[in-house]
Amino acid sequence: MPEITLDLTFVVLMVATSLASAFLAIYGLGWVLQRQNREEKQVTLGSLRDPGMAALLPPPAQEIAVEDLRVADMERNFSELARLREVVDHSPMLVWRQQESGQIMWSNRAYTNIAERVFPGQTDAHVAALFRPRDDGRTAGRCSLHIADQPKPLWFEQYSYPLNNEETLHFALHADPVVRAEEALRNFIQTLTKTFAHLPIGLAIFDRNRQLALFNPALSDLTDLGPEWLTARPSLRDFLDRLRENRHLPEPKDYNSWRDRIAALERAAVDGTYEEHWPLPTGQTYKVTGRPHPEGAVAFLFEDITASISLQRQFRSEMEICQSVIDSLREAIAVFSADGDLVLSNDAFATLWGIDPREMLARMSLDEAIEFWKNACRPSPVWQELRAFSDYRQSRTSKSGAVRLSSGSGLMVEFETLSRGAILCRFSGPACAPQDADKKLDQMA
């Protein structure tokens, strides 16, 4: 009978490996032998989840060596869990898990720090509930915390996510900068409202959706629209329709042209080019200006310029009367401003010299007029005297002389200084006083 030599180490490994393989297979951990090495007492394992590996399950008598991989998996899981805890603890947001009863099951470091400030001196501050559970069913909202050492509360944006085990996962982001910005915006709007309240010009600002966002009391006074109706934030079209009903818009020819005009008004306001005078059926005149505002908003300014228009019309009427009076004179008259520009002349001046400065695109200067008169007349020192008179007008009040036109007709020329440095030039020829002109010329000869 041959002698049998047993390797006790392999016997032990054989038994332990068989039991371990069966245990792992039963509980679904799924590691089986793929390759064995008797000399090095090592094995390579494959996954039992792979159908091809199930056939490699060794019989109980096979010599194998197995390496326990479950310990390594657990170590990796614990390492990943530690990293996740570190990430959550360094997060600036507050994170906590809370039961329906209100008990805190877990919280991160940011939550604990705030809880210690809200409940100073308490050893269980980390499990203290900082925020009351919401009873409105909302999963997001704004809440505040009052801390004893701070005059203002801390604001947070809270987000809640229900879990399957009757717990809720909560997140709270710091909202102090947002709250301060909103408060500053409200104060700014209140300041603007108080400032605009004293303006006589009506202001209406429509947001990007063309809803009325801001108005002042003058708008209600000018448009006869009640503050209650304006506070309801009407649209731009409703606003203009109500103005039309109140006869505070120019009456359109038809409704289609009215709608087209509204669309053109909105486009021009966005471009910043809208500015019109609205003659109203009531006899008033409004100046309406449209300007773009940030974030797609547009602003309209309504100014009652009825008094200004009336004054302009009165001034224009008086100027027309004055012009008629000057045109009725037989003398040719020309008035030059202190800057040397021709600002006034009459029909006799246009007839005498053959030009009408009122029909010229550019104003005639005094130097240009002297040169023109000089070329239209025979040589005379009068024109040089007129040029010298314009240079020393402050020390002289009047100057006169006589000249002859190229046709031989006599002409009296008189220069006078008016208020604010203006110069009046008067020409009287044979048509008005020929004897005086000829007598003066004979005396000069």
KAPEJO-V825836 format. One record per pair of residues at least 6 apart in sequence whose ideal C-beta (glycine too) atoms are under 7 Angstrom apart, sorted by the first residue. I is the first residue (numbers start at 0). J is the second residue. Records with the same first field share a line. If there is no record, write none. Layout:
# KAPEJO-V825836
I->J + J
This chain:
# KAPEJO-V825836
9->62
12->40 + 63 + 64
13->62 + 63
16->63 + 64 + 65
17->59
19->65
20->31 + 56 + 65
23->29 + 30
24->47 + 56
28->69
29->46 + 47 + 48
30->44 + 46 + 47 + 68
31->44 + 45 + 47 + 52 + 55 + 56
32->42 + 44 + 55 + 57 + 63
33->43 + 44 + 45 + 55
34->42 + 43
35->42 + 62 + 63
37->62
40->64
41->64
42->63 + 64 + 65
44->65 + 66 + 68
45->52 + 55
46->52
47->53
57->63
87->94 + 107
88->107 + 108
90->107 + 109
91->109 + 173
92->109 + 170 + 171 + 172
93->109 + 110 + 113 + 155 + 170 + 171
94->106 + 107 + 110 + 170
95->103 + 105 + 106 + 110 + 169
96->104 + 105 + 166 + 168
97->103 + 104 + 128 + 166 + 167 + 169
98->104 + 165 + 166
99->165
101->128 + 132
103->126 + 128
104->166
106->125
111->124 + 125
113->129 + 144
114->124 + 125 + 127 + 129
115->124
116->146
117->129 + 144 + 146
118->124 + 127
121->127
129->144
130->142 + 157
133->140 + 159
138->158 + 159 + 160
139->157 + 158
140->157
141->154 + 156 + 174
142->155 + 157
143->152 + 153 + 154
144->152 + 153
145->152
146->153
153->175
154->174 + 175 + 178
155->171 + 172 + 173 + 174
156->172 + 174
157->169 + 171
158->170
159->167 + 169
160->167 + 168
161->167
162->168
192->215
195->202 + 215
196->215 + 216
198->215 + 217
199->217
200->217 + 300 + 301 + 302
201->215 + 217 + 218 + 221 + 222 + 300 + 301
202->214 + 215 + 218 + 298 + 300
203->211 + 214 + 218 + 299
204->212 + 213 + 292 + 296 + 298
205->211 + 212 + 235 + 296 + 297
206->212 + 296
207->294 + 295 + 296
209->234 + 235
210->232 + 234
211->229 + 232 + 233 + 238
212->296
214->229
218->301
219->225 + 226 + 229
221->301 + 303
222->242 + 245 + 247 + 301
223->245 + 247
224->241
235->265
236->261
239->248 + 261
242->248
246->279 + 280 + 281
247->279
248->277
249->277 + 278 + 279
250->280
251->257 + 260
264->273 + 289
267->273 + 289
268->289 + 290 + 291 + 297 + 299
269->291 + 297
271->290 + 291
273->288 + 289
274->288
275->287
276->284 + 286
277->284 + 285 + 287
278->284
279->285
283->303 + 305
284->304 + 305 + 308
285->301 + 302 + 303 + 304
286->302 + 304
287->299 + 301
288->300
289->297 + 299
290->298
291->297
292->298
325->332 + 345
326->345 + 346
328->345 + 347
329->347 + 430 + 431
330->347 + 425 + 426 + 427 + 431
331->345 + 347 + 348 + 351 + 426
332->344 + 345 + 348 + 425
333->341 + 344 + 348 + 368 + 424
334->342 + 343 + 421 + 423
335->341 + 342 + 365 + 421 + 422
336->342 + 421
337->419 + 420 + 421
339->364 + 365 + 366
340->362 + 364
341->356 + 362 + 363 + 368
344->356 + 357
349->355
351->426 + 428
352->375
356->363
365->389
369->382 + 385 + 386
372->382
373->382
375->404 + 405
376->402 + 403 + 404 + 405
377->403 + 405
379->402
381->400 + 402 + 412
384->398 + 400
385->414
388->395 + 398 + 414
389->422
392->416 + 420 + 422
395->416
396->415 + 416
397->413 + 414 + 415
398->414
399->411 + 412 + 413
400->412
401->409 + 410 + 411 + 412 + 436 + 439 + 440 + 443
402->410 + 412
403->409 + 410 + 440
404->410
408->428 + 429
409->428 + 429 + 433 + 436 + 437 + 440
410->426 + 428 + 436
411->427 + 435 + 436 + 439
412->426
413->425
414->422 + 424
415->423
416->422
417->423
427->436
428->436
429->436
